[in-house]
Amino acid sequence: MKNLLHSRFLSILKGIEVHFTAEQEAQLAQIATKSGTDPERLVKDAALRLLEEEARFRAAVREGIAQADRGEFIEEEEMDARFEQMLRS
């Protein structure tokens, strides 16, 4: 999936420019240097990760909606208890 997404991303964004302030460019250069890469690669990789995470999120939301449509959900009290447990962990 990553290669397909990467190919789609590059074909969609071919020729698109992103403009940063001088301060942002300096910050990107600093982060890139610490990461052992160049700023352009850093931005491309970050954009791809964002798109991949967005795709995973949307898929999870669709699955959650499908589960709810099938009646596969828990009551609010149980969700509250699970949430409280997660906060304590």
N, CA and C atoms as an extended XYZ file, in Angstrom:
267
Properties=species:S:1:pos:R:3:atomname:S:1:resname:S:1:resid:I:1 pbc="F F F"
N         0.823       -1.192        0.000 N   MET     1
C         0.000        0.000        0.000 CA  MET     1
C         0.869        1.258        0.000 C   MET     1
N         1.998        1.189        0.723 N   LYS     2
C         2.839        2.373        0.827 CA  LYS     2
C         3.336        2.811       -0.550 C   LYS     2
N         3.773        1.858       -1.381 N   ASN     3
C         4.276        2.232       -2.705 CA  ASN     3
C         3.170        2.797       -3.580 C   ASN     3
N         1.968        2.206       -3.507 N   LEU     4
C         0.841        2.720       -4.276 CA  LEU     4
C         0.491        4.128       -3.828 C   LEU     4
N         0.420        4.330       -2.519 N   LEU     5
C         0.117        5.652       -1.987 CA  LEU     5
C         1.202        6.638       -2.386 C   LEU     5
N         2.443        6.215       -2.296 N   HIS     6
C         3.563        7.075       -2.667 CA  HIS     6
C         3.462        7.479       -4.134 C   HIS     6
N         3.152        6.522       -5.019 N   SER     7
C         3.024        6.822       -6.449 CA  SER     7
C         1.881        7.794       -6.702 C   SER     7
N         0.737        7.550       -6.054 N   ARG     8
C        -0.409        8.449       -6.213 CA  ARG     8
C        -0.073        9.847       -5.720 C   ARG     8
N         0.571        9.895       -4.571 N   PHE     9
C         0.942       11.174       -3.978 CA  PHE     9
C         1.835       11.956       -4.934 C   PHE     9
N         2.843       11.303       -5.474 N   LEU    10
C         3.767       11.997       -6.364 CA  LEU    10
C         3.091       12.451       -7.648 C   LEU    10
N         2.198       11.627       -8.191 N   SER    11
C         1.536       12.034       -9.428 CA  SER    11
C         0.558       13.181       -9.185 C   SER    11
N        -0.101       13.186       -8.043 N   ILE    12
C        -1.039       14.260       -7.717 CA  ILE    12
C        -0.289       15.563       -7.451 C   ILE    12
N         0.802       15.466       -6.734 N   LEU    13
C         1.504       16.666       -6.301 CA  LEU    13
C         2.642       17.084       -7.234 C   LEU    13
N         2.789       16.411       -8.337 N   LYS    14
C         3.867       16.768       -9.255 CA  LYS    14
C         3.709       18.227       -9.659 C   LYS    14
N         4.732       18.991       -9.412 N   GLY    15
C         4.700       20.392       -9.776 CA  GLY    15
C         4.154       21.312       -8.700 C   GLY    15
N         3.658       20.758       -7.610 N   ILE    16
C         3.144       21.591       -6.526 CA  ILE    16
C         4.316       22.087       -5.687 C   ILE    16
N         4.264       23.325       -5.328 N   GLU    17
C         5.301       23.907       -4.484 CA  GLU    17
C         4.706       24.254       -3.132 C   GLU    17
N         5.522       24.078       -2.115 N   VAL    18
C         5.140       24.459       -0.760 CA  VAL    18
C         6.125       25.539       -0.329 C   VAL    18
N         5.599       26.637        0.165 N   HIS    19
C         6.457       27.745        0.563 CA  HIS    19
C         6.475       27.854        2.085 C   HIS    19
N         7.672       27.989        2.619 N   PHE    20
C         7.871       28.133        4.051 CA  PHE    20
C         8.525       29.479        4.337 C   PHE    20
N         8.312       29.957        5.543 N   THR    21
C         9.014       31.164        5.962 CA  THR    21
C        10.486       30.813        6.166 C   THR    21
N        11.313       31.825        6.258 N   ALA    22
C        12.741       31.595        6.497 CA  ALA    22
C        12.942       30.846        7.817 C   ALA    22
N        12.142       31.185        8.811 N   GLU    23
C        12.244       30.505       10.110 CA  GLU    23
C        11.859       29.028        9.983 C   GLU    23
N        10.806       28.759        9.235 N   GLN    24
C        10.373       27.374        9.030 CA  GLN    24
C        11.423       26.595        8.248 C   GLN    24
N        11.994       27.213        7.237 N   GLU    25
C        13.044       26.554        6.457 CA  GLU    25
C        14.243       26.226        7.336 C   GLU    25
N        14.620       27.143        8.205 N   ALA    26
C        15.739       26.899        9.114 CA  ALA    26
C        15.426       25.732       10.052 C   ALA    26
N        14.200       25.702       10.542 N   GLN    27
C        13.786       24.617       11.433 CA  GLN    27
C        13.809       23.285       10.686 C   GLN    27
N        13.296       23.265        9.468 N   LEU    28
C        13.325       22.046        8.661 CA  LEU    28
C        14.759       21.593        8.402 C   LEU    28
N        15.625       22.538        8.080 N   ALA    29
C        17.025       22.198        7.826 CA  ALA    29
C        17.678       21.604        9.073 C   ALA    29
N        17.377       22.168       10.215 N   GLN    30
C        17.934       21.666       11.471 CA  GLN    30
C        17.431       20.249       11.758 C   GLN    30
N        16.147       20.022       11.610 N   ILE    31
C        15.572       18.697       11.854 CA  ILE    31
C        16.125       17.694       10.851 C   ILE    31
N        16.220       18.106        9.590 N   ALA    32
C        16.741       17.215        8.550 CA  ALA    32
C        18.178       16.818        8.842 C   ALA    32
N        18.990       17.782        9.237 N   THR    33
C        20.383       17.495        9.552 CA  THR    33
C        20.479       16.492       10.694 C   THR    33
N        19.693       16.701       11.741 N   LYS    34
C        19.694       15.768       12.877 CA  LYS    34
C        19.212       14.382       12.458 C   LYS    34
N        18.341       14.330       11.446 N   SER    35
C        17.797       13.054       10.971 CA  SER    35
C        18.685       12.405        9.914 C   SER    35
N        19.698       13.121        9.475 N   GLY    36
C        20.597       12.581        8.461 CA  GLY    36
C        19.994       12.571        7.066 C   GLY    36
N        19.147       13.533        6.772 N   THR    37
C        18.509       13.615        5.461 CA  THR    37
C        18.494       15.071        5.015 C   THR    37
N        17.895       15.315        3.869 N   ASP    38
C        17.795       16.699        3.419 CA  ASP    38
C        16.371       17.201        3.662 C   ASP    38
N        16.176       18.513        3.712 N   PRO    39
C        14.852       19.071        4.018 CA  PRO    39
C        13.747       18.615        3.066 C   PRO    39
N        14.050       18.512        1.781 N   GLU    40
C        13.026       18.085        0.826 CA  GLU    40
C        12.548       16.670        1.130 C   GLU    40
N        13.474       15.768        1.399 N   ARG    41
C        13.124       14.382        1.727 CA  ARG    41
C        12.328       14.347        3.029 C   ARG    41
N        12.723       15.171        3.991 N   LEU    42
C        12.032       15.231        5.272 CA  LEU    42
C        10.568       15.632        5.075 C   LEU    42
N        10.330       16.649        4.265 N   VAL    43
C         8.971       17.122        4.018 CA  VAL    43
C         8.173       16.067        3.247 C   VAL    43
N         8.768       15.459        2.238 N   LYS    44
C         8.073       14.424        1.477 CA  LYS    44
C         7.684       13.255        2.378 C   LYS    44
N         8.641       12.797        3.203 N   ASP    45
C         8.360       11.674        4.097 CA  ASP    45
C         7.260       12.030        5.098 C   ASP    45
N         7.302       13.239        5.618 N   ALA    46
C         6.280       13.666        6.582 CA  ALA    46
C         4.906       13.725        5.915 C   ALA    46
N         4.847       14.236        4.701 N   ALA    47
C         3.570       14.315        3.982 CA  ALA    47
C         3.031       12.915        3.710 C   ALA    47
N         3.897       11.998        3.318 N   LEU    48
C         3.454       10.628        3.061 CA  LEU    48
C         2.944        9.962        4.341 C   LEU    48
N         3.656       10.168        5.449 N   ARG    49
C         3.194        9.595        6.727 CA  ARG    49
C         1.827       10.169        7.102 C   ARG    49
N         1.648       11.450        6.885 N   LEU    50
C         0.368       12.082        7.179 CA  LEU    50
C        -0.746       11.467        6.338 C   LEU    50
N        -0.499       11.289        5.053 N   LEU    51
C        -1.503       10.690        4.179 CA  LEU    51
C        -1.802        9.245        4.566 C   LEU    51
N        -0.770        8.491        4.931 N   GLU    52
C        -0.978        7.102        5.352 CA  GLU    52
C        -1.792        7.047        6.640 C   GLU    52
N        -1.476        7.911        7.580 N   GLU    53
C        -2.223        7.948        8.835 CA  GLU    53
C        -3.665        8.372        8.586 C   GLU    53
N        -3.869        9.319        7.710 N   GLU    54
C        -5.220        9.760        7.365 CA  GLU    54
C        -6.011        8.608        6.748 C   GLU    54
N        -5.378        7.831        5.881 N   ALA    55
C        -6.043        6.683        5.254 CA  ALA    55
C        -6.409        5.639        6.304 C   ALA    55
N        -5.491        5.365        7.250 N   ARG    56
C        -5.784        4.407        8.327 CA  ARG    56
C        -6.929        4.909        9.192 C   ARG    56
N        -6.923        6.197        9.517 N   PHE    57
C        -7.974        6.774       10.343 CA  PHE    57
C        -9.330        6.651        9.659 C   PHE    57
N        -9.380        7.016        8.384 N   ARG    58
C       -10.639        6.947        7.646 CA  ARG    58
C       -11.148        5.512        7.562 C   ARG    58
N       -10.240        4.555        7.361 N   ALA    59
C       -10.637        3.141        7.313 CA  ALA    59
C       -11.194        2.704        8.665 C   ALA    59
N       -10.560        3.135        9.754 N   ALA    60
C       -11.037        2.780       11.092 CA  ALA    60
C       -12.410        3.393       11.364 C   ALA    60
N       -12.610        4.611       10.928 N   VAL    61
C       -13.921        5.253       11.109 CA  VAL    61
C       -14.983        4.502       10.316 C   VAL    61
N       -14.668        4.155        9.065 N   ARG    62
C       -15.633        3.389        8.253 CA  ARG    62
C       -15.966        2.058        8.916 C   ARG    62
N       -14.957        1.383        9.464 N   GLU    63
C       -15.181        0.107       10.144 CA  GLU    63
C       -16.030        0.313       11.388 C   GLU    63
N       -15.764        1.363       12.136 N   GLY    64
C       -16.566        1.655       13.326 CA  GLY    64
C       -18.022        1.929       12.985 C   GLY    64
N       -18.244        2.648       11.919 N   ILE    65
C       -19.614        2.930       11.478 CA  ILE    65
C       -20.307        1.636       11.057 C   ILE    65
N       -19.576        0.791       10.328 N   ALA    66
C       -20.151       -0.491        9.899 CA  ALA    66
C       -20.496       -1.353       11.112 C   ALA    66
N       -19.619       -1.373       12.120 N   GLN    67
C       -19.900       -2.136       13.334 CA  GLN    67
C       -21.138       -1.591       14.036 C   GLN    67
N       -21.245       -0.290       14.141 N   ALA    68
C       -22.415        0.315       14.791 CA  ALA    68
C       -23.681       -0.004       14.006 C   ALA    68
N       -23.586        0.035       12.679 N   ASP    69
C       -24.737       -0.309       11.846 CA  ASP    69
C       -25.183       -1.748       12.077 C   ASP    69
N       -24.222       -2.623       12.401 N   ARG    70
C       -24.554       -4.028       12.675 CA  ARG    70
C       -24.979       -4.237       14.131 C   ARG    70
N       -24.967       -3.149       14.914 N   GLY    71
C       -25.344       -3.267       16.322 CA  GLY    71
C       -24.212       -3.718       17.218 C   GLY    71
N       -22.995       -3.662       16.732 N   GLU    72
C       -21.820       -4.105       17.488 CA  GLU    72
C       -21.179       -2.909       18.189 C   GLU    72
N       -21.779       -2.490       19.271 N   PHE    73
C       -21.220       -1.387       20.028 CA  PHE    73
C       -21.476       -1.625       21.506 C   PHE    73
N       -20.788       -0.843       22.335 N   ILE    74
C       -20.942       -0.998       23.776 CA  ILE    74
C       -21.693        0.205       24.332 C   ILE    74
N       -22.241        0.006       25.494 N   GLU    75
C       -22.987        1.078       26.143 CA  GLU    75
C       -22.027        2.145       26.664 C   GLU    75
N       -22.533        3.334       26.877 N   GLU    76
C       -21.718        4.473       27.311 CA  GLU    76
C       -20.986        4.186       28.614 C   GLU    76
N       -21.649        3.523       29.555 N   GLU    77
C       -21.027        3.237       30.860 CA  GLU    77
C       -19.801        2.351       30.689 C   GLU    77
N       -19.891        1.354       29.811 N   GLU    78
C       -18.752        0.471       29.580 CA  GLU    78
C       -17.616        1.244       28.898 C   GLU    78
N       -17.966        2.118       27.974 N   MET    79
C       -16.944        2.929       27.307 CA  MET    79
C       -16.257        3.839       28.303 C   MET    79
N       -17.020        4.452       29.194 N   ASP    80
C       -16.435        5.312       30.226 CA  ASP    80
C       -15.461        4.524       31.087 C   ASP    80
N       -15.859        3.295       31.473 N   ALA    81
C       -14.994        2.457       32.300 CA  ALA    81
C       -13.708        2.102       31.556 C   ALA    81
N       -13.822        1.773       30.286 N   ARG    82
C       -12.621        1.447       29.484 CA  ARG    82
C       -11.714        2.660       29.367 C   ARG    82
N       -12.309        3.816       29.154 N   PHE    83
C       -11.532        5.043       29.021 CA  PHE    83
C       -10.797        5.350       30.321 C   PHE    83
N       -11.475        5.222       31.435 N   GLU    84
C       -10.853        5.447       32.743 CA  GLU    84
C        -9.684        4.478       32.952 C   GLU    84
N        -9.873        3.231       32.559 N   GLN    85
C        -8.815        2.220       32.686 CA  GLN    85
C        -7.599        2.608       31.844 C   GLN    85
N        -7.853        3.102       30.632 N   MET    86
C        -6.750        3.516       29.770 CA  MET    86
C        -5.984        4.680       30.391 C   MET    86
N        -6.690        5.610       31.006 N   LEU    87
C        -6.035        6.751       31.624 CA  LEU    87
C        -5.172        6.337       32.812 C   LEU    87
N        -5.580        5.293       33.507 N   ARG    88
C        -4.814        4.815       34.659 CA  ARG    88
C        -3.615        3.990       34.264 C   ARG    88
N        -3.626        3.465       33.056 N   SER    89
C        -2.513        2.596       32.604 CA  SER    89
C        -1.268        3.373       32.297 C   SER    89
